[in-house]
Amino acid sequence: MMVSLARRLELPAAPWFIHRVHVAALAQDAALVVSALPEAARDIALMVRVEVGEVAEPWSLAVAAL
């Protein structure tokens, strides 16, 4: 009955918030990305340390050797 009324009024059969799967999937994807960022930042911060020097510029190693 609601579907036929919606068709006569040219409305969608159900509002967008009834179909929560897409909204939940988007929220889950965003949470995965946001939770991965601190780990990547920590890894970069550890590689930049002077003791490790994995992400150092070539000229900075030459200056440090002097």
C-alpha positions as CSV (number, residue, x, y, z in Angstrom):
1,M,0.0,0.0,0.0
2,M,2.8,2.4,0.9
3,V,4.7,1.5,-2.3
4,S,1.6,2.3,-4.5
5,L,1.1,5.6,-2.6
6,A,4.8,6.5,-3.1
7,R,4.5,5.8,-6.8
8,R,1.5,8.0,-7.2
9,L,3.2,10.8,-5.3
10,E,6.4,10.2,-7.3
11,L,8.4,9.5,-4.1
12,P,11.0,6.9,-3.5
13,A,9.7,3.7,-2.0
14,A,11.7,4.2,1.2
15,P,13.7,7.1,2.6
16,W,17.5,7.0,2.4
17,F,18.0,6.4,6.1
18,I,16.2,3.1,5.9
19,H,19.0,1.7,3.8
20,R,21.7,2.0,6.4
21,V,24.1,-0.5,4.8
22,H,25.8,2.1,2.7
23,V,26.1,4.6,5.5
24,A,27.5,2.0,7.8
25,A,30.0,0.9,5.2
26,L,31.2,4.4,4.7
27,A,31.6,4.9,8.4
28,Q,33.5,1.7,8.7
29,D,35.9,2.6,5.9
30,A,36.5,6.0,7.5
31,A,37.2,4.4,10.8
32,L,39.7,2.1,9.2
33,V,41.6,5.0,7.6
34,V,41.5,7.1,10.7
35,S,42.8,4.2,12.8
36,A,45.7,3.6,10.4
37,L,47.0,7.2,10.4
38,P,48.5,7.3,13.9
39,E,50.5,4.0,13.3
40,A,51.9,5.4,10.0
41,A,52.8,8.7,11.7
42,R,54.6,6.8,14.5
43,D,56.6,4.8,12.0
44,I,57.7,7.9,10.2
45,A,58.6,9.6,13.5
46,L,60.7,6.6,14.5
47,M,62.5,6.5,11.1
48,V,63.3,10.2,11.2
49,R,65.2,9.9,14.5
50,V,68.9,10.8,14.3
51,E,69.9,7.4,15.7
52,V,68.0,5.5,13.0
53,G,68.5,8.0,10.1
54,E,66.5,5.9,7.5
55,V,64.6,9.0,6.2
56,A,67.6,11.4,6.2
57,E,68.5,13.5,3.2
58,P,71.8,12.5,1.6
59,W,73.4,15.9,2.3
60,S,72.5,15.8,5.9
61,L,74.4,12.6,6.3
62,A,77.5,14.2,4.8
63,V,77.2,17.2,7.1
64,A,76.8,14.9,10.1
65,A,79.9,12.9,9.2
66,L,82.0,16.1,9.3
